Amino acid sequence: MDNYTASPDDYDVFISDGPKKNDEVEPPPCDRYMAQVLSAQQVLPFSGTLLVAGLLGNALFVFVLVKYKGLKYVDKTYFLNLAISKMCFLLFLPFWFHTALERRSADEPLCWVFAGLRSVGVFSEALFNTLLMMQRYVVFFHVRWLSPAFRTMPGTVITSVLMWVVAFLVTLPEYVLYQPQMEFQEYQWCSLSRSHFLPAHEAFWKHFLTLKMNILVLVFPLLVFVFCYARMRNRQRFRESQPDLSRLPFALTALFLLMWAPYNIVLFLSAFKEHFSLQDCKGTYRLDMSVQVTEIAAIALCCVTPLLCVFRNRTLRRYLCRRLLWCKDTSPQPSEGASAYHVGSLT
């Protein structure tokens, strides 16, 4: 047979080579609907308002505690640490705004530091809310073996330092496993769409860190809250002796759990989405947007807490009224012989 070579014009259709034996056919890209851009550009006005209000409110609360109330009482030390933990969490937001809006590659060390502050702030806030409830429980039931830690200033300072150390230690795995997130195969920045440290391809660590977040921020404070409040509620004396702010730690913890529970639940579903049939593009998008919305809602807690402390405490209201609104204080002042706990305590 004579050799024959066909020209390209002899074929109506050009058929390319099919995939080889070991080649993998790439699936179509999963369009995430640009969830990160939506969070940065559309949520920015609301988040910026929360940032300013949260920083100003907590800074004012710290000023009142240090300047006016003093730190001679146990509960004030815990309240001071609680306000500092909220400000640590808020300090992450300006950096996230800058990197997300400009769509520039994030400076990895800065992202590592600020995202770490965010995690330390959340864990320390949960720990100090728990400490405030335990302090009220110890005072109420006169638990002697815990009194040095919760009713004396040296014990309170040591306990506060230990809680900060614990908050940093539980964040260490996230520091070690930190990976900047690649968005749209082009940019790296700190995003609110997923937990900031979870490695995208490490299922074990993703599950471990998510469970740690749920246990320390949701489950553990909830168990302490239910135990302490239920026991104190059963005592008639607890219901009768509630002048003003006697249950503020429980109100703060209930608010903390209410605001952070949706975020932890959605984060759990996102980490274990393959077990809930949510790993498709639409399910991933909905989970990403839910994480954004619930975390923005949790940020609002940083603004609400100082307001709750002020509006539930007559002493703080009178002080702020005199200082900021120049009101006349006509209420009777406590006598010198009044109990130090009732005069100086926020709770």
C-alpha positions as CSV (number, residue, x, y, z in Angstrom):
1,M,0.0,0.0,0.0
2,D,1.3,3.4,-0.9
3,N,2.1,5.8,1.9
4,Y,-0.5,8.5,2.1
5,T,-0.4,11.6,4.3
6,A,-3.7,13.5,4.6
7,S,-3.7,17.3,4.7
8,P,-5.6,19.1,7.4
9,D,-8.3,20.0,4.9
10,D,-9.2,16.3,4.4
11,Y,-10.9,16.2,7.9
12,D,-14.1,17.9,8.9
13,V,-13.5,17.6,12.6
14,F,-10.2,17.7,14.5
15,I,-10.2,15.1,17.3
16,S,-7.6,15.8,20.0
17,D,-5.8,13.1,21.9
18,G,-7.9,11.7,24.8
19,P,-6.7,11.5,28.3
20,K,-3.9,9.0,28.8
21,K,-4.1,6.2,31.2
22,N,-2.6,8.0,34.2
23,D,-4.1,11.4,33.4
24,E,-6.8,12.9,35.6
25,V,-9.6,14.8,34.2
26,E,-9.8,18.1,36.2
27,P,-13.3,18.8,37.5
28,P,-14.8,22.2,36.7
29,P,-13.8,24.9,39.1
30,C,-16.1,25.4,42.1
31,D,-17.4,28.9,42.0
32,R,-17.4,30.1,45.6
33,Y,-19.4,33.2,44.5
34,M,-16.5,35.4,45.7
35,A,-17.6,35.1,49.3
36,Q,-14.5,36.7,50.6
37,V,-15.0,39.9,48.5
38,L,-18.6,40.1,49.7
39,S,-17.5,40.0,53.3
40,A,-14.9,42.7,52.8
41,Q,-16.8,45.2,50.7
42,Q,-20.4,44.8,51.8
43,V,-20.0,44.1,55.5
44,L,-17.3,46.7,55.9
45,P,-19.5,49.6,57.1
46,F,-21.2,47.5,59.7
47,S,-18.0,45.9,60.8
48,G,-16.2,49.2,61.0
49,T,-18.9,50.6,63.2
50,L,-18.6,47.6,65.5
51,L,-14.8,48.0,65.6
52,V,-15.0,51.7,66.6
53,A,-17.8,51.1,69.1
54,G,-16.1,48.1,70.6
55,L,-12.7,49.7,71.1
56,L,-14.2,52.9,72.5
57,G,-16.6,51.1,74.8
58,N,-14.0,48.7,76.2
59,A,-11.4,51.4,76.5
60,L,-13.8,53.5,78.5
61,F,-14.7,50.5,80.6
62,V,-11.0,49.9,81.4
63,F,-10.6,53.6,82.2
64,V,-13.5,53.5,84.7
65,L,-12.2,50.4,86.3
66,V,-8.7,51.6,86.8
67,K,-9.3,55.3,87.4
68,Y,-12.5,55.4,89.3
69,K,-13.2,52.0,90.8
70,G,-9.6,50.9,91.4
71,L,-8.4,47.4,91.3
72,K,-8.6,46.6,95.0
73,Y,-11.4,44.1,94.5
74,V,-11.2,40.6,93.0
75,D,-14.0,40.9,90.5
76,K,-12.6,44.1,89.0
77,T,-9.4,42.3,88.0
78,Y,-11.4,39.7,86.1
79,F,-13.5,42.4,84.5
80,L,-10.3,44.2,83.4
81,N,-8.9,41.1,81.9
82,L,-12.2,40.4,80.1
83,A,-12.2,43.8,78.5
84,I,-8.5,43.4,77.4
85,S,-9.4,40.0,75.8
86,K,-12.2,41.7,73.8
87,M,-9.8,44.4,72.6
88,C,-7.3,41.7,71.5
89,F,-10.0,40.1,69.4
90,L,-11.0,43.5,67.9
91,L,-7.4,44.4,66.9
92,F,-7.6,41.8,64.1
93,L,-10.3,43.6,62.2
94,P,-8.3,46.6,60.8
95,F,-5.7,44.3,59.4
96,W,-8.3,42.1,57.8
97,F,-10.1,45.1,56.3
98,H,-6.8,46.3,54.7
99,T,-5.8,43.0,53.2
100,A,-9.3,42.0,52.0
101,L,-10.3,45.3,50.5
102,E,-7.0,46.0,48.7
103,R,-6.7,42.4,47.6
104,R,-3.0,42.4,48.2
105,S,-0.9,39.5,49.3
106,A,-0.9,39.5,53.1
107,D,2.3,40.0,55.0
108,E,2.5,36.5,56.5
109,P,4.2,37.4,59.8
110,L,1.6,40.2,60.4
111,C,-1.3,37.9,59.5
112,W,0.2,35.3,61.8
113,V,0.4,37.8,64.7
114,F,-3.0,39.4,64.3
115,A,-4.9,36.2,63.6
116,G,-3.1,34.8,66.7
117,L,-4.4,37.8,68.8
118,R,-7.9,37.0,67.5
119,S,-7.7,33.4,68.8
120,V,-6.1,34.3,72.1
121,G,-8.8,37.0,72.6
122,V,-11.6,34.5,72.0
123,F,-10.1,31.8,74.3
124,S,-9.2,34.2,77.1
125,E,-12.7,35.8,76.9
126,A,-14.3,32.3,77.4
127,L,-11.9,31.6,80.3
128,F,-12.5,34.9,82.1
129,N,-16.2,34.6,81.8
130,T,-15.9,31.2,83.4
131,L,-13.7,32.6,86.2
132,L,-16.2,35.3,87.0
133,M,-19.0,32.7,87.4
134,M,-16.7,30.6,89.6
135,Q,-15.8,33.6,91.7
136,R,-19.5,34.3,92.3
137,Y,-20.0,30.7,93.2
138,V,-17.1,30.6,95.6
139,V,-18.3,33.8,97.3
140,F,-21.9,32.6,97.5
141,F,-21.2,29.1,98.9
142,H,-18.1,30.1,100.9
143,V,-16.0,27.4,99.3
144,R,-12.9,27.6,101.6
145,W,-10.5,25.5,99.6
146,L,-11.0,27.9,96.6
147,S,-11.1,31.1,98.6
148,P,-7.4,32.0,98.2
149,A,-7.7,31.9,94.5
150,F,-11.0,33.7,94.1
151,R,-11.2,36.0,97.1
152,T,-7.7,37.4,97.6
153,M,-5.9,39.8,95.3
154,P,-2.6,37.7,95.2
155,G,-4.6,34.7,94.2
156,T,-6.6,36.6,91.7
157,V,-3.5,38.0,90.0
158,I,-1.9,34.5,89.8
159,T,-5.2,33.1,88.5
160,S,-5.4,35.8,85.8
161,V,-1.8,35.2,84.7
162,L,-2.4,31.5,84.5
163,M,-5.5,32.0,82.3
164,W,-3.5,34.1,79.9
165,V,-0.9,31.4,79.8
166,V,-3.5,28.8,79.1
167,A,-5.0,30.9,76.3
168,F,-1.6,31.2,74.6
169,L,-0.9,27.5,75.1
170,V,-4.1,26.3,73.5
171,T,-3.4,28.6,70.6
172,L,0.0,27.1,70.0
173,P,-1.2,24.3,67.6
174,E,-2.8,27.0,65.4
175,Y,0.4,29.0,65.4
176,V,2.4,25.9,64.4
177,L,0.0,24.8,61.7
178,Y,-0.6,28.3,60.3
179,Q,-1.0,28.6,56.5
180,P,-2.0,31.7,54.7
181,Q,-5.1,31.2,52.7
182,M,-4.9,31.3,48.9
183,E,-8.0,33.0,47.4
184,F,-8.8,32.7,43.7
185,Q,-5.3,31.1,43.1
186,E,-3.8,34.6,43.1
187,Y,-4.0,36.4,46.5
188,Q,-3.3,35.4,50.1
189,W,-5.0,37.3,52.9
190,C,-6.6,36.8,56.3
191,S,-10.2,35.9,55.6
192,L,-13.4,35.6,57.7
193,S,-14.8,32.9,55.5
194,R,-13.0,30.1,57.3
195,S,-11.1,29.6,60.5
196,H,-7.8,31.5,59.9
197,F,-5.4,28.7,60.8
198,L,-7.0,25.5,59.6
199,P,-4.8,23.9,56.9
200,A,-7.0,23.3,53.9
201,H,-5.7,19.8,53.1
202,E,-5.2,18.4,56.6
203,A,-8.5,16.8,57.7
204,F,-7.2,15.5,61.1
205,W,-5.9,19.0,62.2
206,K,-9.0,20.7,60.8
207,H,-11.2,18.4,62.9
208,F,-9.0,18.7,66.0
209,L,-8.8,22.5,66.0
210,T,-12.5,22.8,65.3
211,L,-13.4,20.5,68.2
212,K,-11.0,22.4,70.5
213,M,-12.7,25.7,69.6
214,N,-16.1,24.2,70.3
215,I,-15.1,22.6,73.6
216,L,-13.3,25.6,75.0
217,V,-15.5,28.4,73.7
218,L,-19.0,26.7,73.9
219,V,-19.2,23.4,75.8
220,F,-17.0,24.1,78.8
221,P,-18.4,27.6,79.6
222,L,-21.9,26.2,79.1
223,L,-21.4,23.4,81.6
224,V,-19.9,25.7,84.2
225,F,-22.8,28.2,83.6
226,V,-25.5,25.5,84.0
227,F,-23.9,24.0,87.1
228,C,-23.2,27.3,89.0
229,Y,-26.4,29.0,88.1
230,A,-28.6,25.9,88.8
231,R,-27.1,25.5,92.3
232,M,-27.3,29.2,93.2
233,R,-30.8,29.4,91.8
234,N,-32.0,26.7,94.1
235,R,-31.0,28.9,97.1
236,Q,-33.7,31.3,98.1
237,R,-31.0,33.7,99.3
238,F,-29.7,34.1,95.7
239,R,-33.1,35.2,94.5
240,E,-33.6,37.6,97.3
241,S,-30.2,39.3,97.4
242,Q,-30.0,40.7,93.9
243,P,-29.4,44.5,94.3
244,D,-28.6,45.7,90.9
245,L,-25.8,43.7,89.3
246,S,-25.5,40.6,91.5
247,R,-25.7,38.2,88.6
248,L,-23.8,40.2,86.0
249,P,-21.2,37.4,85.4
250,F,-24.0,35.0,84.5
251,A,-25.6,37.6,82.2
252,L,-22.3,38.2,80.5
253,T,-21.7,34.5,80.1
254,A,-25.2,33.9,78.8
255,L,-24.7,36.7,76.2
256,F,-21.3,35.2,75.3
257,L,-22.8,31.8,74.7
258,L,-25.7,33.2,72.8
259,M,-23.5,35.2,70.4
260,W,-20.7,32.6,69.9
261,A,-22.9,29.4,69.7
262,P,-24.0,30.0,66.1
263,Y,-20.4,30.5,64.9
264,N,-19.2,27.4,66.6
265,I,-22.0,25.3,65.2
266,V,-21.5,26.6,61.7
267,L,-17.7,26.1,62.0
268,F,-18.3,22.5,63.2
269,L,-20.6,21.9,60.1
270,S,-17.9,23.4,57.9
271,A,-15.1,21.2,59.2
272,F,-17.2,18.0,59.1
273,K,-19.2,18.9,56.0
274,E,-18.4,15.6,54.3
275,H,-20.3,13.9,57.0
276,F,-23.4,16.1,56.4
277,S,-23.4,16.0,52.6
278,L,-22.4,19.7,52.4
279,Q,-19.2,19.3,50.4
280,D,-20.7,20.4,47.1
281,C,-20.1,23.9,45.8
282,K,-23.5,25.3,46.9
283,G,-23.1,23.8,50.4
284,T,-19.6,25.2,50.7
285,Y,-20.7,28.6,49.7
286,R,-23.5,28.6,52.2
287,L,-21.2,27.5,55.0
288,D,-18.6,30.1,54.1
289,M,-21.2,32.9,54.2
290,S,-22.7,31.5,57.4
291,V,-19.3,31.6,59.1
292,Q,-18.9,35.2,58.0
293,V,-22.3,36.3,59.2
294,T,-22.1,34.5,62.6
295,E,-18.6,35.8,63.3
296,I,-19.7,39.4,62.5
297,A,-22.6,38.8,64.9
298,A,-20.2,37.5,67.6
299,I,-18.0,40.7,67.1
300,A,-21.1,42.7,68.2
301,L,-20.7,41.1,71.6
302,C,-17.5,43.2,72.2
303,C,-19.7,46.3,71.9
304,V,-22.6,45.1,74.0
305,T,-20.7,44.0,77.0
306,P,-19.5,47.5,78.2
307,L,-23.1,48.8,77.7
308,L,-24.5,45.9,79.7
309,C,-22.1,46.6,82.6
310,V,-23.0,50.3,82.6
311,F,-26.7,50.1,82.3
312,R,-27.0,47.3,85.0
313,N,-24.8,49.2,87.5
314,R,-26.1,52.3,89.2
315,T,-22.6,53.3,90.4
316,L,-21.1,53.3,86.9
317,R,-24.2,55.1,85.5
318,R,-23.8,57.9,88.1
319,Y,-20.1,58.2,87.4
320,L,-20.4,58.4,83.6
321,C,-23.4,60.8,84.0
322,R,-21.3,63.1,86.1
323,R,-18.2,62.9,83.9
324,L,-19.7,62.9,80.4
325,L,-23.1,64.6,80.8
326,W,-22.5,66.8,83.9
327,C,-25.5,65.4,85.7
328,K,-26.1,66.3,89.4
329,D,-25.6,63.3,91.6
330,T,-28.5,63.4,94.1
331,S,-28.3,59.8,95.2
332,P,-27.0,59.0,98.7
333,Q,-23.4,58.0,98.9
334,P,-22.4,54.8,100.8
335,S,-21.1,55.2,104.2
336,E,-17.5,54.6,105.1
337,G,-18.4,51.5,107.1
338,A,-20.2,49.9,104.3
339,S,-19.1,46.5,103.2
340,A,-16.2,46.5,100.8
341,Y,-17.8,43.9,98.7
342,H,-21.0,45.8,98.1
343,V,-19.4,49.2,97.7
344,G,-16.6,48.3,95.4
345,S,-17.9,45.4,93.5
346,L,-19.3,45.3,90.0
347,T,-21.1,42.2,90.8
